[in-house]
Amino acid sequence: MADIEVSIQAYCKLLLHAAKYPHCAVNGILLAKDNRSSDNKTIKFVDCIPLFHLTLGLSPMLEAALLQIDTYCRSIGCVIAGYYQANELLQDKEMNNIAKIIGKRIQENNNSNACVFMIDNERVSPNSTMEVYRVHIPKDTAWNVDKRQTVEEETLRVASVLLSSDACKQLVDFDCHLDDVSKDWRNIDLNDMIAKCT
Amino acid sequence: MRDSLTVVQLWDRFLDQEKNKLGDELWTVYEQVCVAALDCQRNELAEDCQEALGSKFPQSVRVQRLKGMIYEAAGRYHKAEEVYKEIIDKDETNMFARKRKVAIMKAQNKVAEAIEELNKYLKLFMTDFEAWMELCDLYLSQQDYGKACFCVEELIMSNPHNHLYHQKFAEIKYTMGDPDSMFQARSYFSQAVKLNPDSVRSLYGLFLSASSLAVSGAHKSSKEKQSNIKYAAWAAQQLKEKYTSVQPEHLTNQTKVLESIEKVLESLTEKTAS
């Protein structure tokens, strides 16, 4: 599979989502630049849309979210190419059925390219020196762990700074949006804050 | 709404120093800080609070359960279970200790045991709505949608005006996906919208379930198909009005939410024409 890169913005929002709801399972989508017409096949994840922290396993709100996100990301030249999930229990970092089903769906809609990022809850810490997730890529009917690095040192540094601050309180996920549609699931303000840290 | 970090911060910065001025409120504060401290992995602070409460109320079951929770936070589940067993032996009606036993199994990923224990609990305390919802979520984690529905049905029977239960039932039926379930999903989403017309989740649910029924091949008549298209269109209209009235215009334009809803509606009428 092609190389995978995750931008600072995507990585930080993913991490802040997990940090905001330590008592819940969380999940979300990663958007990649649409590279179908380019020769460079590196998958560059440029943004992350946090989805849910309440029940992850039910379809209707997931479909509502994917409907909105799909239309949005086409308008900015991106595709839905990744999915992340943090399980409820601290030590549980396995891909469960929900992750497999959603991962497969993304793969089917994206030319067989998809990545699933399973967050290791024990690495959600400002002192962490490793990427907070394990990357799974599809191989036949299974999902294999891919050990290549996806982020740079600078990303881990910025993530650590943000985790130590109260930044996670500002994060809006799709559940927050459904409760109050004036809340922006793109988290533009948070994007600016992340940009200022680099 | 749990905000344990703020509670602990308030204790650290102000309340700890001003303990003497709190009077009798001090003991409730100690209890709340204890639980908040456990959420934030401040186990020593939790123990300090528990000891202070223990000196003041040595025979208290309420204080004893905090001891159990402290053991849980430290991962000492056997000790925690002993504490809760003692509480239940002293007082059979103690709901809290029984629920903590379920929590311990959940924490160890023993889902089947947690389900069994929670079922036993609900036979004794069948009006505990929080427990029914927890059991529903445990069944959902095992993809046992039938039993999850049963739990929500219990909730709907006791609280027929609560739109959240109708909505949850509808979401589970939608997830099951077969035509009969989708039909029920649509009905329950409709009821949820009737009970709370502002619920965006229920409106989306109605929109998507009606759309799904309109394009599926399982109609008995084309009149049914037309009805579903009408329901979908109505729900779509409510959603669009909600978005345009609440969201700032630039946000609506940039996130393309109206376009995404239109896309689905157009696909319904295309499929009718063919």
Interface residues (C-beta under 8 A of the other chain):
Chain A: P22 H23 T55 G57 L58 S59 P60 M61 E63 A64 L67 Q68 D70 T71 Y72 S75 L89 D92 N97 L178 D179 D180 V181 S182 D184 W185 R186
Chain B: R2 D39 A107 N109 D137 L140 S141 Q143 A170 E171 I172 Y174 T175 G177 A185 V200 R201 Y204 G205 L208 S209 K242 Y243 V246 Q247 P248 L251 Q254 T255 K256 V257 E259 S260 I261 K263 V264
